[in-house]
């Protein structure tokens, strides 16, 4: 090999040896594997670097920011074009025609025509603008020169120096010189910085609108950002729903299915659209495929709600913005407005917001209430929020049994005339006797003369499933729990449901995980307002809200346990429900224990003072005078009717049948007899206290 021939081997690769002789080739050992050439190692390294995740991320970021500028340029150009032409009106006109909304199409056509007329007027004004500008400049110069001369004469006369006549003109010339100087100094930097500022502005517009392909966007944006809802996306989602007649009908439509859709309206944190289904497709076929429809719309199942609209063969789709339902709503007006008041008859309790973002308020007037749901989903908080609002009406009386017994209702001490807190069978017995006290008061009111006005009486039983499941029987072998005609709690609830609202005696119940055993059918159907948090099954949802609401699209069993705390599906005539629907979904305001205590303190300040009874005692000899003093509490004067009512709550057996004559009989001769104040009979606290102090040791009589 000559010296001037370039070898084909790398310098690190040894030169090949001469072939071995024939006699030694057969016994030569196996040759070692030759080293990898340098060019191969370099290519492998380049491939490794090029495919590394860091390199991909860097390239994607570089492309993304460059595309932001291009996308921003496109967006600004489109906005400029639409601002100077009628293309926007033409686009909206075509969309309205495709949706079959001729009224909106006519309106957009009129707007486009007005825009063209205004544009023509502006263009005609531009033709005369140079002459008008020249005339204006000439007039301005004449007025300006005359003004400067007049100002100079005035200065000369004032200073007695005729050289001051030209001072204003010289000052103006000096100002112009400085302006030219400043522009000369700053013009260069402005010319240098200007293009970069324009690029930065275009980049900002592109970044704000995410004007880059999906592959270039950050991973978190690409995975969580839902597509905007457009007519084509809705039609495509319905076509791919798996309903053969629907898919066939859409393909055969001349407008590709656009005539099925009503206008897409912004509704709170999402959009709403009515879909008129073609003949042969039922609304329940769409409702049963809620998850698939949501995925076709690039949404999670809980972000799409399907209800039955008022028109025939029409479903109403509400599609949330991606992630919007995971954001909390604002605080309750009871917390933010310290001057808020309540009106039992004419007002509505501020409960939360509906899915459209509108305030959801509930009327409580003469309506029995039932709230149910799984444990730890916000049932007590939702029920307590209504009671806190109603407590701001000083005419309302509360009797509360909290069978959870962890202090959730403790702030009503001093507001409720009865407050039972505890989960034991003894507490269930007391809660049953409390509801039976509601029945006794209801029957007394029913027997009152026609036209008698009654103050509202609200009974609340939280965790009512414990009362229905209580195994204890009384001395007459009657069970407290159960759903038979002999069940004391069941029958008391049924009686209140049957006739209580007519005399303003209503019952609110909160219960967990409804079944036929812990929430009998007759009880749940006796409630005028039925609300449900998340439930486990559709059968439970039907127990909670009824078949009509579930068949109409209500789906508390599709809410997310733990994530949709405080979200209720409500069926009631006491809340505004969109026309054609049987229920409404409400995201309730959460009121903390400290906030609830503050609201309760405001409610207590509206009242004269209430003595709360924590235990209802039965079957023992009582001291009527001492009991009267106890129910009066710290109030100076109490109406005799209220005294009788409180005594009945204190002991139904002893005082449930008392009348005004019985009260007068006990107080006669004690110097604490009822007397008139402002035309009404009252009992005075100081007189009762004096009678207790002066009576003999054995002077207390037992109530009959």
ABEGO torsion letter per residue (X at the ends): XBAABBBABBAABBBBBBBBBAAAAAABBBBBBBBBBAAAAAAAAAAAAAABAAAAAAAAAAAAAAAAAAAAAAAAAAAAAAAABAAAAAAAAAAAAAAGBAAAAAAAAAAAAAAAAAAAAAAAAAAAAAAAAAAAAAAAAAAAAAAAAAAAAAAAAAAGBAAAAAAAAAAAAAAAAAAAAAAAAAAAAAAAAAAAAAAAAAAAAAAAAGBBBAAABBAAAAAABBBBBBAAAAAAAAAAAGBAAAAAAAAABAAGGAAABBBBBBBEABBBBBBBBBBGBBAAAAAAAAAAAAAAAGBBAAABBBBBBABBGBBBBBBBBBGAAABBBBBBAAAABAABBBBAAABBBBAEBBAAGBBBBBBABGBBBBBBEBBGAGAAAAAAAAAAAAAABAABBBBBBBAAGAGAAAAABGABABBBBEABAAAAAAAAAAAAAAAAAAAAAAABBBGBBBBBBBBBBBGAAAAAABABBBAAGBBABEABAABAAAAAAAAAAAAAAAAGBBBBBBBBGBBAAABBAAAAAABABBBBBBBABAAAAAAAAEAAAAAAGBBAAABBBGAABGBBBBBBAABBBBBGBABBBBBBBBBBAAAAAAAAAAAAAABAEBBBBABBBBGBBBBAAAAAAAAAEABABBBAAAAAAAAAAABAAAAAABBAAAAAAAABGAGABBBBBGGBBBBBAAAAAAAAAABBAAABBBBX
